Amino acid sequence: MIPEFHSQMIAYRLDELLAEADASRLLREVRDAEKERPKAKRRRGLFGKIIPA
């Protein structure tokens, strides 16, 4: 295999893996943030009206 082509293949694969790692890291951060912050709950106010939380 030509050395230039081989180094291009390695660089391309490295870019793919870095992009995949970034996406994975972002998903993990979103999941962690959702765990820390509870979902909003609807509350009943005075006289039974629904008040957004």
N, CA, C and O atoms as a GROMACS GRO file, in nm:
protein
  212
    1MET      N    1   0.084  -0.117   0.000
    1MET     CA    2   0.000   0.000   0.000
    1MET      C    3   0.089   0.124   0.000
    1MET      O    4   0.194   0.126   0.064
    2ILE      N    5   0.047   0.225  -0.070
    2ILE     CA    6   0.124   0.350  -0.079
    2ILE      C    7   0.122   0.419   0.058
    2ILE      O    8   0.015   0.431   0.118
    3PRO      N    9   0.237   0.464   0.107
    3PRO     CA   10   0.242   0.526   0.240
    3PRO      C   11   0.150   0.647   0.255
    3PRO      O   12   0.089   0.666   0.360
    4GLU      N   13   0.140   0.730   0.150
    4GLU     CA   14   0.054   0.849   0.160
    4GLU      C   15  -0.092   0.807   0.175
    4GLU      O   16  -0.166   0.865   0.255
    5PHE      N   17  -0.133   0.708   0.097
    5PHE     CA   18  -0.270   0.660   0.103
    5PHE      C   19  -0.298   0.599   0.240
    5PHE      O   20  -0.405   0.620   0.297
    6HIS      N   21  -0.204   0.524   0.291
    6HIS     CA   22  -0.219   0.460   0.421
    6HIS      C   23  -0.234   0.566   0.531
    6HIS      O   24  -0.319   0.551   0.619
    7SER      N   25  -0.154   0.671   0.526
    7SER     CA   26  -0.165   0.776   0.628
    7SER      C   27  -0.298   0.852   0.613
    7SER      O   28  -0.354   0.897   0.713
    8GLN      N   29  -0.347   0.867   0.490
    8GLN     CA   30  -0.478   0.930   0.470
    8GLN      C   31  -0.589   0.844   0.529
    8GLN      O   32  -0.683   0.896   0.590
    9MET      N   33  -0.579   0.713   0.509
    9MET     CA   34  -0.678   0.622   0.566
    9MET      C   35  -0.678   0.631   0.718
    9MET      O   36  -0.784   0.633   0.781
   10ILE      N   37  -0.560   0.635   0.777
   10ILE     CA   38  -0.549   0.644   0.923
   10ILE      C   39  -0.609   0.775   0.973
   10ILE      O   40  -0.682   0.777   1.072
   11ALA      N   41  -0.579   0.885   0.905
   11ALA     CA   42  -0.632   1.016   0.945
   11ALA      C   43  -0.785   1.018   0.933
   11ALA      O   44  -0.853   1.072   1.020
   12TYR      N   45  -0.838   0.959   0.826
   12TYR     CA   46  -0.983   0.955   0.806
   12TYR      C   47  -1.050   0.873   0.916
   12TYR      O   48  -1.152   0.914   0.971
   13ARG      N   49  -0.992   0.759   0.947
   13ARG     CA   50  -1.049   0.672   1.052
   13ARG      C   51  -1.040   0.740   1.188
   13ARG      O   52  -1.132   0.728   1.269
   14LEU      N   53  -0.930   0.810   1.213
   14LEU     CA   54  -0.915   0.883   1.338
   14LEU      C   55  -1.023   0.990   1.352
   14LEU      O   56  -1.080   1.007   1.460
   15ASP      N   57  -1.052   1.062   1.243
   15ASP     CA   58  -1.159   1.162   1.245
   15ASP      C   59  -1.294   1.098   1.275
   15ASP      O   60  -1.373   1.152   1.352
   16GLU      N   61  -1.321   0.982   1.213
   16GLU     CA   62  -1.447   0.911   1.239
   16GLU      C   63  -1.459   0.872   1.386
   16GLU      O   64  -1.563   0.893   1.448
   17LEU      N   65  -1.352   0.817   1.442
   17LEU     CA   66  -1.355   0.773   1.581
   17LEU      C   67  -1.369   0.890   1.678
   17LEU      O   68  -1.439   0.879   1.778
   18LEU      N   69  -1.304   1.001   1.648
   18LEU     CA   70  -1.317   1.119   1.734
   18LEU      C   71  -1.459   1.175   1.730
   18LEU      O   72  -1.512   1.216   1.833
   19ALA      N   73  -1.521   1.177   1.612
   19ALA     CA   74  -1.659   1.224   1.600
   19ALA      C   75  -1.754   1.132   1.677
   19ALA      O   76  -1.846   1.179   1.743
   20GLU      N   77  -1.730   1.002   1.668
   20GLU     CA   78  -1.813   0.906   1.741
   20GLU      C   79  -1.796   0.923   1.892
   20GLU      O   80  -1.893   0.914   1.967
   21ALA      N   81  -1.675   0.948   1.937
   21ALA     CA   82  -1.649   0.970   2.080
   21ALA      C   83  -1.716   1.098   2.128
   21ALA      O   84  -1.770   1.101   2.239
   22ASP      N   85  -1.714   1.202   2.046
   22ASP     CA   86  -1.781   1.328   2.083
   22ASP      C   87  -1.932   1.307   2.098
   22ASP      O   88  -1.992   1.356   2.193
   23ALA      N   89  -1.991   1.234   2.004
   23ALA     CA   90  -2.135   1.207   2.010
   23ALA      C   91  -2.169   1.126   2.134
   23ALA      O   92  -2.268   1.152   2.202
   24SER      N   93  -2.087   1.026   2.164
   24SER     CA   94  -2.109   0.943   2.281
   24SER      C   95  -2.097   1.024   2.409
   24SER      O   96  -2.178   1.009   2.501
   25ARG      N   97  -1.998   1.111   2.415
   25ARG     CA   98  -1.978   1.196   2.533
   25ARG      C   99  -2.098   1.289   2.552
   25ARG      O  100  -2.143   1.310   2.665
   26LEU      N  101  -2.148   1.345   2.443
   26LEU     CA  102  -2.263   1.436   2.451
   26LEU      C  103  -2.386   1.362   2.502
   26LEU      O  104  -2.459   1.414   2.587
   27LEU      N  105  -2.410   1.241   2.451
   27LEU     CA  106  -2.524   1.162   2.498
   27LEU      C  107  -2.513   1.130   2.646
   27LEU      O  108  -2.611   1.136   2.720
   28ARG      N  109  -2.392   1.097   2.690
   28ARG     CA  110  -2.371   1.065   2.832
   28ARG      C  111  -2.396   1.188   2.919
   28ARG      O  112  -2.456   1.176   3.026
   29GLU      N  113  -2.352   1.305   2.874
   29GLU     CA  114  -2.375   1.428   2.951
   29GLU      C  115  -2.524   1.459   2.960
   29GLU      O  116  -2.571   1.503   3.065
   30VAL      N  117  -2.598   1.438   2.852
   30VAL     CA  118  -2.742   1.463   2.853
   30VAL      C  119  -2.811   1.367   2.950
   30VAL      O  120  -2.896   1.409   3.028
   31ARG      N  121  -2.774   1.239   2.945
   31ARG     CA  122  -2.833   1.141   3.038
   31ARG      C  123  -2.804   1.177   3.182
   31ARG      O  124  -2.892   1.169   3.267
   32ASP      N  125  -2.681   1.217   3.211
   32ASP     CA  126  -2.644   1.255   3.348
   32ASP      C  127  -2.722   1.378   3.393
   32ASP      O  128  -2.764   1.384   3.508
   33ALA      N  129  -2.741   1.474   3.304
   33ALA     CA  130  -2.816   1.595   3.340
   33ALA      C  131  -2.962   1.562   3.368
   33ALA      O  132  -3.022   1.620   3.459
   34GLU      N  133  -3.019   1.470   3.291
   34GLU     CA  134  -3.158   1.431   3.314
   34GLU      C  135  -3.174   1.359   3.447
   34GLU      O  136  -3.277   1.374   3.513
   35LYS      N  137  -3.074   1.282   3.488
   35LYS     CA  138  -3.080   1.213   3.617
   35LYS      C  139  -3.075   1.312   3.732
   35LYS      O  140  -3.145   1.296   3.832
   36GLU      N  141  -2.992   1.416   3.720
   36GLU     CA  142  -2.975   1.512   3.827
   36GLU      C  143  -3.098   1.601   3.844
   36GLU      O  144  -3.136   1.632   3.957
   37ARG      N  145  -3.159   1.641   3.734
   37ARG     CA  146  -3.272   1.734   3.741
   37ARG      C  147  -3.402   1.656   3.728
   37ARG      O  148  -3.425   1.592   3.626
   38PRO      N  149  -3.487   1.659   3.830
   38PRO     CA  150  -3.613   1.585   3.821
   38PRO      C  151  -3.708   1.647   3.719
   38PRO      O  152  -3.699   1.766   3.687
   39LYS      N  153  -3.798   1.567   3.670
   39LYS     CA  154  -3.897   1.615   3.574
   39LYS      C  155  -3.994   1.710   3.645
   39LYS      O  156  -4.015   1.697   3.766
   40ALA      N  157  -4.052   1.803   3.572
   40ALA     CA  158  -4.149   1.896   3.629
   40ALA      C  159  -4.278   1.820   3.660
   40ALA      O  160  -4.321   1.734   3.584
   41LYS      N  161  -4.337   1.855   3.772
   41LYS     CA  162  -4.463   1.791   3.812
   41LYS      C  163  -4.573   1.896   3.809
   41LYS      O  164  -4.550   2.013   3.840
   42ARG      N  165  -4.691   1.853   3.772
   42ARG     CA  166  -4.805   1.944   3.773
   42ARG      C  167  -4.862   1.946   3.914
   42ARG      O  168  -4.874   1.841   3.979
   43ARG      N  169  -4.897   2.064   3.960
   43ARG     CA  170  -4.952   2.078   4.095
   43ARG      C  171  -5.094   2.130   4.085
   43ARG      O  172  -5.130   2.200   3.990
   44ARG      N  173  -5.173   2.096   4.183
   44ARG     CA  174  -5.308   2.151   4.192
   44ARG      C  175  -5.303   2.269   4.287
   44ARG      O  176  -5.257   2.259   4.400
   45GLY      N  177  -5.351   2.380   4.238
   45GLY     CA  178  -5.354   2.500   4.320
   45GLY      C  179  -5.482   2.506   4.401
   45GLY      O  180  -5.557   2.409   4.412
   46LEU      N  181  -5.505   2.619   4.455
   46LEU     CA  182  -5.626   2.644   4.531
   46LEU      C  183  -5.747   2.627   4.440
   46LEU      O  184  -5.743   2.671   4.325
   47PHE      N  185  -5.850   2.566   4.485
   47PHE     CA  186  -5.975   2.542   4.412
   47PHE      C  187  -5.958   2.442   4.297
   47PHE      O  188  -6.042   2.439   4.207
   48GLY      N  189  -5.852   2.362   4.298
   48GLY     CA  190  -5.837   2.252   4.203
   48GLY      C  191  -5.790   2.291   4.064
   48GLY      O  192  -5.791   2.206   3.975
   49LYS      N  193  -5.748   2.413   4.042
   49LYS     CA  194  -5.695   2.452   3.911
   49LYS      C  195  -5.555   2.393   3.895
   49LYS      O  196  -5.479   2.385   3.991
   50ILE      N  197  -5.523   2.353   3.775
   50ILE     CA  198  -5.390   2.297   3.750
   50ILE      C  199  -5.294   2.412   3.721
   50ILE      O  200  -5.316   2.493   3.631
   51ILE      N  201  -5.188   2.418   3.799
   51ILE     CA  202  -5.087   2.522   3.785
   51ILE      C  203  -4.960   2.455   3.731
   51ILE      O  204  -4.913   2.358   3.790
   52PRO      N  205  -4.905   2.505   3.621
   52PRO     CA  206  -4.780   2.445   3.573
   52PRO      C  207  -4.667   2.466   3.673
   52PRO      O  208  -4.656   2.571   3.736
   53ALA      N  209  -4.583   2.366   3.685
   53ALA     CA  210  -4.473   2.373   3.782
   53ALA      C  211  -4.364   2.463   3.732
   53ALA      O  212  -4.263   2.482   3.800
   0.00000   0.00000   0.00000
